[in-house]
Amino acid sequence: MSTQTPKLKVDNAQNVLKENNFQKVVIERFCVLGHILFFLVKLLYYWGEVIYLKFNPPPPTPVEGLIVLITGTGHGIGRELALAYSSRGAIVVGWDINKKNNDETIKEIAEMDGRPKAYSFQCDVTNREEVLKTAKDVQSLVGDVDILINNAGIMPCHPIGDHTPQEIEKIIAVNLTAHFWLLEAFLPSMKRKNQGHIVSLSSMAGYIGFSNLIPYCASKFGVRGYMEALHEELRLTNPQNKIKLTVIFPYMVDTGLCKRPRIKYETLMPLLSPKDVAEEILDAQTKAKIEVTIPSYLGGLTLMGRCLPYKAAIHLKDTFEAFVESDL
């Protein structure tokens, strides 16, 4: 029979618990230290890999014979993407809410010698049921989509107080929510085959907030966030995942959406050509780049701005003033 008092038993139990907790803390800290040292070694390897690939980039993956679905092909970047992919032998499937403009893009491809057959589908990408139905039509008529390019977007430019509730909802619906309906339609077949590529257009307004573009910036920040999260989910749910993701962050593009651009140094930072942007996107996709800013130097400039004190970042932003004035 034990002669220990209840208080002594409690004290002994507490001492054992403290000792176990101390051992656990020591072990965890040594584990963290080991992980940090291992990470620093790996970091040197990763930087070496980046530098090596900078000077010895892998050859682009051919798109010949692949089915490429592009939204917003009736105009601007989408139209140029359709022409660029078709010129490389891809089977282009163009989606746009504007049937007339979309048909004209596909007709232009059809009139070029040696191009694969291209397809035009009218679709409101903000309507989930319409997206899913049109996706079934694509699968039946053309086949499984290999490359999905979420390009469709709108950009009303005015102060937040001048945006109507309906306009704000539409900006979010076209620029962000529609991407989820397209993922619902086409990601499952990519998962079944464990291959495919999804390209989503964000914007430099998905990295930096701009006046007169508050709802637009919110939608483009959202594109950046969902693609980063999707990348992580695909990686964790399937260690052998081969579905590739690319996010594009273009500067202002001369598509007509930037109705009143204000650029301090126009010769250094002119509006981008839709054709040039399309070529950059195709290059990024075929080289499986994860994030691409157009032009490329804006990525480093933005990263530097994020590392600066807030007032210094604002000063840098004002120095290279480039934004859009209200279109009202």
C-alpha positions in Angstrom: 0.0 0.0 0.0 1.4 3.5 -1.0 2.1 5.8 1.8 2.2 8.9 -0.4 -0.3 11.6 0.4 -2.6 12.8 -2.4 -0.7 16.2 -2.5 2.6 14.4 -3.0 1.2 12.3 -5.8 -0.1 15.4 -7.6 3.3 17.1 -7.2 5.1 14.1 -8.6 2.8 14.0 -11.6 3.3 17.7 -12.2 7.1 17.3 -12.1 6.9 14.4 -14.6 4.7 16.5 -16.8 7.1 19.4 -16.7 10.1 17.2 -17.4 8.3 15.7 -20.4 7.3 19.1 -21.7 10.9 20.3 -21.3 12.2 17.3 -23.2 9.6 17.9 -25.9 10.6 21.6 -26.2 14.3 20.7 -26.5 13.6 18.0 -29.1 11.4 20.3 -31.2 13.9 23.1 -31.1 16.7 20.8 -32.3 14.4 19.5 -35.1 13.7 23.1 -36.2 17.4 24.0 -36.1 18.1 20.9 -38.2 15.4 21.9 -40.7 16.8 25.4 -41.0 20.3 24.2 -41.7 19.0 21.7 -44.2 16.9 24.4 -45.8 20.0 26.7 -46.2 21.9 24.0 -48.0 18.9 23.3 -50.2 18.5 27.0 -50.8 22.0 27.2 -52.4 21.0 24.3 -54.7 17.7 26.0 -55.6 19.5 29.3 -56.4 22.0 27.4 -58.5 19.2 25.7 -60.4 17.5 29.1 -61.1 20.8 30.6 -62.4 21.5 27.5 -64.5 18.1 27.5 -66.1 18.3 31.3 -66.7 21.2 30.7 -69.1 20.2 27.2 -70.2 16.4 27.2 -70.4 14.6 24.0 -71.3 13.1 23.9 -74.8 9.5 24.9 -75.0 6.9 22.1 -75.0 5.2 21.8 -78.4 1.5 22.6 -78.5 0.9 21.0 -81.9 -2.2 18.9 -81.9 -3.2 20.0 -78.4 -6.7 21.4 -77.7 -6.4 24.9 -76.3 -9.5 26.6 -74.9 -9.3 30.3 -74.6 -11.9 32.6 -73.1 -12.5 36.1 -74.5 -11.2 35.3 -78.0 -13.4 37.9 -79.7 -11.0 40.8 -78.8 -7.6 41.9 -77.6 -5.3 39.4 -75.9 -7.7 36.5 -76.4 -7.9 37.0 -80.1 -4.1 37.2 -80.4 -3.7 34.1 -78.2 -6.0 32.2 -80.6 -4.0 33.3 -83.6 -0.6 32.5 -81.9 -1.6 29.0 -80.7 -3.1 28.2 -84.0 0.1 29.3 -85.8 1.9 26.6 -83.7 -0.5 23.8 -84.7 -2.8 23.8 -81.7 -6.5 23.2 -82.0 -8.1 26.4 -80.8 -11.5 26.5 -79.0 -12.6 30.1 -78.7 -15.2 31.2 -76.1 -16.7 34.6 -76.0 -20.1 36.2 -75.1 -19.8 38.2 -78.3 -20.6 35.7 -81.0 -19.9 38.0 -83.9 -16.4 39.0 -82.8 -15.6 35.4 -81.8 -16.7 34.0 -85.1 -14.5 36.6 -86.9 -11.5 35.4 -85.0 -12.1 31.8 -85.8 -12.9 32.7 -89.4 -9.5 34.4 -89.7 -7.8 31.3 -88.5 -9.8 29.2 -91.0 -8.7 31.4 -93.9 -5.0 30.8 -93.1 -3.3 28.0 -94.9 -2.1 25.0 -92.9 -3.9 25.9 -89.7 -5.7 23.2 -87.7 -9.5 23.5 -87.4 -10.6 26.1 -84.9 -13.9 26.2 -83.1 -16.1 29.1 -81.9 -18.5 28.8 -79.0 -20.7 31.6 -77.6 -20.7 31.4 -73.8 -21.3 33.7 -70.9 -18.6 32.6 -68.5 -20.3 34.1 -65.5 -23.2 31.6 -65.9 -22.3 28.3 -64.3 -24.9 26.2 -66.1 -24.0 27.7 -69.4 -20.3 27.0 -68.8 -20.9 23.4 -67.9 -23.2 22.8 -70.8 -20.9 24.4 -73.3 -18.0 22.4 -71.9 -19.9 19.2 -72.6 -20.4 20.4 -76.2 -16.7 21.0 -76.5 -15.8 17.6 -75.1 -18.3 15.9 -77.5 -17.3 17.9 -80.6 -13.6 18.5 -80.1 -12.4 16.4 -77.2 -10.7 16.9 -73.8 -9.1 20.2 -73.3 -5.3 20.1 -72.8 -4.7 23.8 -72.1 -7.2 26.1 -70.5 -6.5 29.9 -70.7 -8.7 32.0 -68.5 -8.4 35.3 -70.3 -11.9 37.0 -70.4 -12.0 40.1 -68.3 -13.6 43.6 -67.9 -12.1 46.8 -66.4 -14.4 49.7 -65.7 -12.3 52.5 -64.4 -13.7 55.0 -61.9 -13.7 55.8 -58.1 -15.3 53.3 -55.8 -18.3 55.6 -55.1 -19.2 55.7 -58.8 -19.3 51.9 -59.2 -22.9 50.6 -59.1 -23.5 47.4 -57.1 -24.4 45.6 -60.4 -21.1 46.8 -61.9 -19.1 45.6 -59.0 -20.8 42.2 -59.1 -20.1 41.9 -62.8 -16.4 42.7 -62.4 -16.0 40.0 -59.8 -18.1 37.5 -61.8 -16.2 37.9 -65.1 -12.7 38.4 -63.7 -12.8 35.9 -60.8 -15.9 33.8 -60.2 -16.0 32.6 -63.8 -12.6 30.9 -63.3 -14.2 28.5 -60.8 -16.9 27.4 -63.2 -14.2 26.7 -65.8 -12.2 24.8 -63.3 -15.3 22.8 -62.4 -15.8 22.0 -66.1 -12.3 21.1 -67.2 -10.1 20.3 -64.1 -11.7 16.8 -63.5 -10.6 15.5 -67.0 -7.1 16.9 -66.4 -7.0 15.1 -63.0 -8.1 11.8 -64.6 -5.3 11.9 -67.1 -2.9 13.7 -64.7 -1.9 16.1 -67.3 -2.9 19.5 -68.6 -2.1 23.2 -68.1 -4.2 26.0 -66.7 -3.2 29.6 -67.5 -5.0 32.5 -65.7 -4.6 36.1 -66.4 -4.2 38.3 -63.3 -2.7 41.8 -63.8 -0.1 44.1 -62.2 -3.3 45.3 -60.5 -3.2 41.8 -58.8 0.1 42.8 -57.1 -0.5 46.6 -56.5 -3.6 48.5 -55.6 -4.6 51.3 -58.0 -6.9 54.2 -57.8 -10.1 54.0 -60.0 -9.7 50.2 -60.1 -10.7 49.0 -56.6 -13.1 46.2 -57.7 -10.8 45.2 -60.6 -7.8 45.0 -58.2 -9.9 42.9 -55.8 -10.8 40.5 -58.6 -7.2 40.2 -59.9 -5.7 39.8 -56.4 -8.3 37.0 -56.1 -7.0 35.3 -59.3 -3.5 35.3 -57.9 -4.7 33.8 -54.6 -6.8 31.0 -56.0 -4.1 30.0 -58.4 -1.5 29.8 -55.6 -3.9 27.8 -53.4 -4.8 25.5 -56.3 -1.1 24.9 -57.0 -0.7 23.9 -53.3 -3.8 21.6 -53.3 -2.8 19.8 -56.4 0.7 19.3 -55.0 -0.5 17.9 -51.6 -3.3 15.7 -52.9 -1.2 14.1 -55.6 2.6 13.9 -55.1 2.9 12.8 -58.7 0.8 15.7 -60.0 1.7 16.8 -63.6 -1.0 19.4 -64.1 0.8 22.7 -64.6 -0.4 26.2 -63.6 0.7 29.6 -64.8 -0.4 33.0 -63.6 0.2 36.1 -65.9 0.6 39.6 -64.5 0.6 42.1 -67.4 1.1 45.8 -67.2 -1.5 48.0 -69.1 -2.3 46.5 -72.5 -3.6 48.5 -75.4 -6.9 46.6 -75.8 -9.2 49.5 -75.3 -9.9 48.7 -71.6 -7.4 51.4 -70.5 -9.4 54.3 -71.8 -7.5 57.1 -70.1 -4.0 55.8 -69.1 -1.8 58.3 -67.2 1.9 57.3 -67.6 4.7 59.6 -66.4 7.5 58.0 -68.5 5.6 56.9 -71.7 8.8 56.0 -73.6 10.0 53.7 -70.8 6.6 52.3 -69.9 4.4 52.4 -73.0 1.1 50.5 -73.2 1.8 46.9 -74.2 0.7 45.4 -77.6 -1.9 42.6 -77.3 0.1 40.6 -79.8 3.3 40.9 -77.8 1.5 39.9 -74.6 0.0 36.9 -76.3 3.5 35.8 -77.4 4.8 36.2 -73.8 1.9 34.1 -72.5 2.5 31.4 -75.0 6.2 31.4 -74.1 5.4 31.2 -70.4 2.9 28.3 -70.9 5.2 26.2 -73.1 8.1 26.7 -70.7 5.8 25.9 -67.7 6.6 29.1 -65.8 4.6 29.5 -62.7 4.4 33.3 -62.4 5.2 35.8 -65.1 5.0 39.6 -65.0 4.9 41.4 -68.4 7.4 43.1 -68.7 9.6 40.9 -66.6 11.3 43.7 -64.7 8.1 44.7 -63.0 8.3 41.5 -60.9 11.5 42.5 -59.2 10.4 46.1 -58.9 7.2 45.0 -57.1 9.0 42.6 -54.8 11.4 45.4 -53.9 8.5 47.7 -53.1 7.0 45.1 -50.8 10.2 44.9 -48.8 10.5 48.7 -48.3 8.8 50.7 -45.5 5.3 51.8 -46.6 6.2 55.4 -47.2 9.3 54.5 -49.3 7.1 52.1 -51.4 4.6 54.9 -52.0 7.4 57.2 -53.0 8.7 54.6 -55.5 5.2 54.2 -56.8 4.7 57.9 -57.3 8.1 58.2 -59.0 7.1 55.7 -61.7 3.5 57.0 -61.8 1.4 54.8 -64.1 -2.4 54.3 -63.6 -5.7 54.9 -65.2 -7.9 58.0 -64.8 -11.7 57.7 -64.4 -13.5 56.8 -67.6 -16.6 58.7 -66.6 
